[in-house]
């Protein structure tokens, strides 16, 4: 499988793929070409609070090239934020039209915009002439029906977008259920834009299936698959050269380094909770994943978490990385 011309993009997972994760990841692994940062939500205000865009500070992003993502549906606030981000040094932004969270979608934001193609057309018509950045979008195949995406694609085709990233589920599915690959296969025939595929690439086999089914696509966005197997981009790019023991050691060092990095910006208790969130994915690599995660959830301090992590890597079996 020739993957020389294929790009791997780190997905924008809110609460997971912020700069601490991106920087630590790059210290231990490679294979990610660039990332879309988790969304910055638009809020009403005369001035933008710099703390809201801390994830985008240039000094925090020295390892993985990123494209900032915006979530919202107010054109004036969008233009204000886009130009602010441009002045930070980013000449491209991504518009989140895919977030499935119900409280977001109910406000016609994220995937909740997809049933309203006329509104989308109106917003793009106002936004694009008034921003200096290039614009890409991330969408789903609709919010409650795949029929929605056809009208959406007609609108998107009218505008000079850098690319369209598509997750082939509906918003109401959240992250579960079957992918509508037949609709995805149809809709990519109706777009004039470069397509990025996003969704359920967790193994080399998953990637092989997608690359065989969509030979014209060469950009692939992966999120959760990278968190529970950080070697996956290297495996895809035929750059995985470790023994199992070496890989286990690298995984352990990555997890402990991530903990240390988070402690630089968070207090102990928020860091503990955040690491437990990551362990929902880390534990998948262990043969007895439920047992491993349960033992992590019972830790009450950072010291306990460190001890438990070391114990688990000494006593529990980790499955093969390449599968």
Phi, psi and omega in degrees: 000117181271114180244019186301321184263011182263140179252139176251125184244130176284127183287154178275090180260107185299127181089358182232315189253033173289182192299328179300313179296313184300316183290318179293319178305313184293338177286338187244336187224170173218180179114341176276127181275319176196175183222151164260126183285151175305148192297147166262121182275137180285132177230143180295136178169148181291328180234152177270126178286119182304333180297335181287342180242026180302327180297341183260354181307133182304321181293342177268357186230079184246007187235312183242124176300137182233155169242119181293148179243140179244140175240126177159174182222015176263114187296323181293316178293324178297313180298316179301312181292318181300316180290327175298315179294323176301317180290341174285342178121014183249117182265008174218143175227162179239139179258122181280105174243029184230347184303127184266356184303128191299318183293337175277312182297327180296342179260020181060037174242161183059221180293346176292349175279337190297330176285001186235068184297327179294320176295317178301316179299315180299316182293314179298322179297330178275322188285308190301319179289349188244012175238152180269341182282153163288154185234134169237166179227152175240122186230171165248184182274019181132172176267307181240352181209141178289346177297334184296326188292335181293317176294321178299316182293326175300320178292312183299326181294345180280348191239153183277076181272148178292317177195169174234118177266128185238125169260117189279046169236171171269158177300320183292345177280348188056242182241018183241169175087174185292149171277141177272069186290333177294321178290319178301314180299325179285317187289331180290346174280346184254011181245147175262359186263158172295134184252136169250130178269136178221128173140117170060040169259098184244345183218168175299324178297318177302314182295318180300319178299315183292317183293329177287324182281333184230071187294343181273350179269134179229014176233128189228123180262130181228136179238276184299327179299327179283326181292317182273348170218084184295349176279352190304314178301322178291323178297315180299320184269016177058037181238027178263113189229034186251150165287166179299320181295320178295320180294318178299318179297317179296321179297317178297314180295323177298313181296317180290325177293321177299317177302312181297321180294317179296326180293343178288337184236351181233155172287171186298314185294313175300325178294319178300313180297319181294318179295326176295325175298315178297323182294342173301330178264320180302322186294341180300333181287344182271143181300317179256070190295321181294319178297317181296313182293322178299320180293326177291320182296336182276356177285141185245349179221164176298321179299317178296320180296318178299314181297318181293321178299313179298318180297315182298319180288341179271334190243335185263151181273133178254135184285167181296138183285325184263115178203000000 
